[in-house]
Amino acid sequence: MKFTIIVLDSVGVGALPDAANFGTPPSDGGSHTLNHTLALTGANLPNLARLGLGRIPTVQGLQTDAVHGAYGRMREVSPGKDTSTGHWEFMGVQLEHAFQVFPEGFPPAVMDAFTRATGTGYLCNRPYSGTEVIRDYGPQHLKTIDPIVYTSADSVFQIAAHVDVVPIDTLYAWCRAAREILQGQYAVARVIARPFRGSPPAFERANELRHDYSLVPPPTVLDALHAAGKDVIGVGKIPDIYAHRGFTQEIHTDDNADGIRKTIARMSEAFDGLLFTNLVDFDAKFGHRRDPAGYSAALEQFDAALPQIQAQVLADGILLIISDHGNDPTWHGSDHTREYGLLLGWRPGIGAANLGERATFADVGATVAEALGAHWNGPGQSFWAALR
């Protein structure tokens, strides 16, 4: 059986009940990535609407008739609103405590160990926008070759370096050293290599060379699938998020368009198990940069490709389209927003099926495990019966 999941990274569908407890004042209460983007741009999403996107509670501005798909929304029970928290919960890991963040920058114990490990100094060491940090610190980096270290509201340690002065293998080695340091009391969810290129002031990220180094998660549904002898194929940054554990194949992507192409291509080939894709541009290129027009265009790009994706779903297969958090491009600041996760499902011949409000993102993993016959005793309630 071919089970395909595509994560539309950050396409949240409305503030969670506890959203007022998240975000710097004003809070995330009232955020709605999808509605606010649609209201401002008028994005045309007919194919997603046919799956039932307009029938999800609070979603406005989309047609709700002639639906052939399963639709709902998901609560995130883990205390976070970031990539790792959301994706880990998809596959059955519910966090009791949020990943650690460093709003004042990383302490001397971390940075002293980093400089000893790398033999360099460092620049910045505070929360910063990824595009602004290379603009502001890039010229000094070119002179000193010291890496630019920064964080955000998420649990991340990011290292930026210019591809012409720091070989990419050196940047990756610096990230591996940081990953070893950032454990225990200083653990962060991800260390991220952020290579960039160009000349001041026109620096730009070399996103195709980005690499994430995640904490190793507890056992997940991916491990259960692997143990059951199933194919587990990660497309885009998915393998990075799970520390490359449980996968039988990893497929790198450069952007959403590349991720869509490679997902369609791999769906057309034989496999028995899970194909798991993340499309990151919604979040990385448009949400954080508060670019509603770009966000809208990315939604329309995916919607236009959806019939090609559906064409690769066989009679015994299934497609799920989900999201891991919000990143409302009309909201204040530049951080993620605490929102419901999107949930859409499709297979040939399906009618309209209301999946309701799922109590946890972990219902996704429980559904995958049941559909593929893998043993899973972790959290989550399967909705596989509603998709048959």
N, C-alpha and C positions, 0 to 999 in steps of 0.2 A: 504493500500500500504506500502511496505517496501522500505524505502530510506536509503541506507547505504553510509556513507562517511568515508574514511580512510585517515588520514593525515600521510604522510611519513615526519616526522618532520625534516625539514632543507634540503630536497632534492630539492634544487633550480636548475633552468634550465637557468642560465645565468644572468649576471649583468644587473640590471635595468638602464635606461638612466641616472638616477641621482646618480648612485652608486659612482661616483667620489666624491660626497659630504659626503660620509659615510666612517667610519673607520679611524684609525690613520694612518698617512703616512707610507707606500703607501696606497692609498685608496682601496675601494672595486671594483673599475673599473677593468674589466678583470676577475673577479672571475666567476667561473662556476662549481658548486659543482658536477653536474652529469658528464659533459664532462671530467673534470680533473680526476675524480675518474675512469671513464671508460678508459681513455687514459693510466693511470698509471697501472691499474690492469687487464684490459681486462675482466671485469665482464660480465658474460653471462646472459642476461635478455630476453629470447625468449618470455615469456608470456606478459611482459610489452610492448615489441616491437610489438606484435600482436594487442595490444590496440592502437598503434599509437605513442608510445613514440619517435621513431626515426623520425617521421614527424613533431615534434614540432620544430619551427625555432631555429637554432643554435645547436640543439642536434646532435651529431655525433657518429658514430661507431655502430649504430644499424640498423637492416634491416627495410626497409620501405614498403615492398610489403605484400600482403595478410593481410591487416589490417582489423580488425573487432572491431571497437571501435570509440569513440569520443575523440578528442585530441585538445589541445591548451595550451596557457600559460596565466597567469594573472599578471597584474600590481598591485602593492600595492600602494595606494594613500596616506595612512597614513604615517607620517614621522618616520618610525622606521624599525627595522629588528629583532624583538624579537617575542617570542611565543604569548604574550598577544596581541600585536598590530596586528599580522597576524590573529589570531583566532577571535578576536573581529571584524575585518573587514570582515571575512568570513560571519559572522552572522549579518552584516549590521551596524556596528559601525565604521565610518571613523573618525579618530582622526585628529583634527586641529593642535594640538601640541604634540610633542613626550612625552612619559613618562619621568619623571625626573630621571637623573642618578647622581651618586656621585663618580666621578673619583678620588677625594682626600679622600674618606671615608666619613662617616656620621658626621655631626657637633655635637658639645657638647650638643646642645639643645635636639638632638635625643638620644644621648648615655647616657646623664644624666637621662633622663626620662626612658630609658630602664633599667638602673641599679636600679633606684628606684622601678620600677615595678617588677623586677626579684629578687632583693636582692642579686645580684651577681656583680662581675666585668665583664670584657670582654677582649678578646684577638684579635689582628690583626686590625680590622676596616679599611680595605683598599681593593682595587681590588686584586683578587687572583684567581688562578686556584683552583678548588674544590678539586682535588686530592693532589695538592702541599700544600694547606693550612693545611690539616690534617696531612700531613707528617711533616711540619715545626712547627706547633703549637700543634699538638696532645700530645706530651710528657708533655708540660707545662699545657695543659688542664687536663691531668690525675692527676697532682699534685694539681691544684687549683680548679678544677671543674668549672672554669669560662668558659662560652660559647665562641666559636670561631665565631666572626661576620665578614663577608666579603661581598663584592659585586663584580660586574663585569662590562663589558661595557653595560650590560642590566640594566633595572630598577628593581633591586632585592636587598633585604636585606636577606642574608642567615645566618642561625645559625647552626653551626655544634657542635655536642656533642656526646661523646662516650656512647654507649648503656649500658655499664657496670657501669658507674658512674653517669649518668643522666637518670632517668626513662623516657621512651618515652612520657608518659603523661605530664611530666614536660617540656620536650622540646617543645611539642605542646602548652603548656600554655605560655611559653616564646614567641613563635611565635604569638599567639593570642594577647599578650600584645604589641608586636612590631607592629602588624597590626593596633591596635588602635592608636598608636603613629604616625605612618607613613601615615598621612592624610594631606589634605590641601597643604601647601607649601612644606611639606616633603613627599608627597605621592609617593610611588613606586608602580609599577604594581603588584609585588608579594613579599610576605615574604615566604621563603622556609625553612622547617625543613630538615636538612641534617645530620641524624644520621650516625655514623660510628662505626666500630668494629675492633678488632685485637690488636696487640701489635706493638710498634715501632721496626723497621721502616715500618712494613708491615700492616699499617692501610688500611682498605678498606671501601667504602661507603656501608651502609645498604640501598640500593636503594628501597627495598620493603617497607621500613618504611618512605620513603620521603613523605612529605605532603606540598602542596602549599596553601597559603592564598592570594587570589587575591583581588584587588579592585573590587567593585561591578560595573559591566558595566551598561551603559544606556540600555533601552529596546532593545532586540535583536529579531531575528527571532525565537530563542528558546522560548522566552516568547509568541510569536504569536502562535507557534505550541501548546504550553501548553494550551493557552486560547482556542484553537480550539478543545481541547479534544484529541490531538494526543499523542502517546507515544514518549517520548524524552529520549533516553538511552545513557548515556555517558560512554565510556570505556577508561580506562587509566586515564590520567591527565585532560581529557576534562572537567569534572565537576569542578575541581579546578580552571581552567582558567576563568570560568564564575561565580565564587563565588557560585557554586552549585545552581544557579537560573534557573528555567525552566525545571528541569529534573524530570522524573518520576521514573528513575532507574539509579543507579550508580554501575559500575563494576570495581573493583580495578584490576590492573595488575602489575606484577613484572618486565617484560621485553618484548621485541618484540615478542618472541616466545609465551609467555603467552598471550599477547594481541591478537595475531593472533588466537590462540586456542579459546579464549573466544569470540572473534568476530564471528568466524565460528559457535560456539555453540549457541550463541544468535541469529544469523541470521536464524538458523534452527528452532527456536521457533516462536510462533505467536507474532506479534506486528503490529501495524498500526501507522506508523510515521517514526521517524528518529532514526537510530543507528549511533552514532558518535564516532569514535575511533581515538586515537592518538598513534602512534608508535614512542617512544621517543629515542630509542637507537641510531638511526642514528646521532642524535644531541648530546645527553648527553655522550654517550660512545665513539663515533668515530670522530665526527666533531670537537668538542672543543679540543679533545686530538690529533687532526691532525694525524689520523690513517687511511690512505686510504685503507689499506688491510682490516681492520675491517669494514669500511664503505661498501666496495665492498661485503664482506661476508654477511652483513645485507641486502643489496639490493638483492643478490642472494637468501637469505632465504625467503624474501617476494615474490620474483618472483616464487619460487618453490611452495609456498602456494597459489598463485593466482588462479589456477584452482579449488582448493577446495572452495575458497571464491566465485568464480563465480558460482559454482554449487549450492550455496544457494540463488542465485538471481532468483526470480520467474518471470514469464512472465510480470507481472504488476509492477515489482520492478526495481530498478536502483542501480548501484554502481558508486560512484565517488571516484577517488584517486587524492589527492591534496597535496600541500606542502605550508608551512607558511612563509618560508624565506630560505636563504641559510646558509650553514656552510661548506665551501669548505675545505676539509681535506688536501689539498695541499697548502693552502694559508698561508700567514704570520700570526703570532699571534695565538690567540685561540678564537676569537670572531666570531659571526655570520657574514654573508656576505649579502649585499643588492642585492637580486636577484628576478627574475620572479618566480611566483608560478607555480608549475606543475598542469596540469588539464587533467585528463583522465576519460572517462565515458564508462560504458558497461551495456548492458542488452541483454537478449536472442534475437537473430535474428538481432542485429544491424549491419549495414554495416560500411563503413568508413565515419566519419562525422568530418569535420574540424570546430572546435569551434572558431578558430581564436585567436586573442589577446584580452582578456577581459580587459576592462578599469579599473576594480577594483575587488579585492577579493570578494566584496559584491555581485557580480553576483551569487556566490554559494548560499548564503542565499536566494536571490530572486528566484532562481530556486527551491530550497527546498520548499519555501512557496507556489509557484504556483503549484508544483506537488502534494502537500499535502492539497491544498485548504485552506491554512491559510491566513488571512488578513495581508498584510504587505505594508506599505506606505513609507518605508525607502529607502535608496539608493540601487543601483544594478539593473541590467537588466537581466531578466531570459533568459536562453538558453534552457528551457524545451522543446520547440517545436523541437529543433534540435535532441533531444534524443528520441523522440517518434517513 
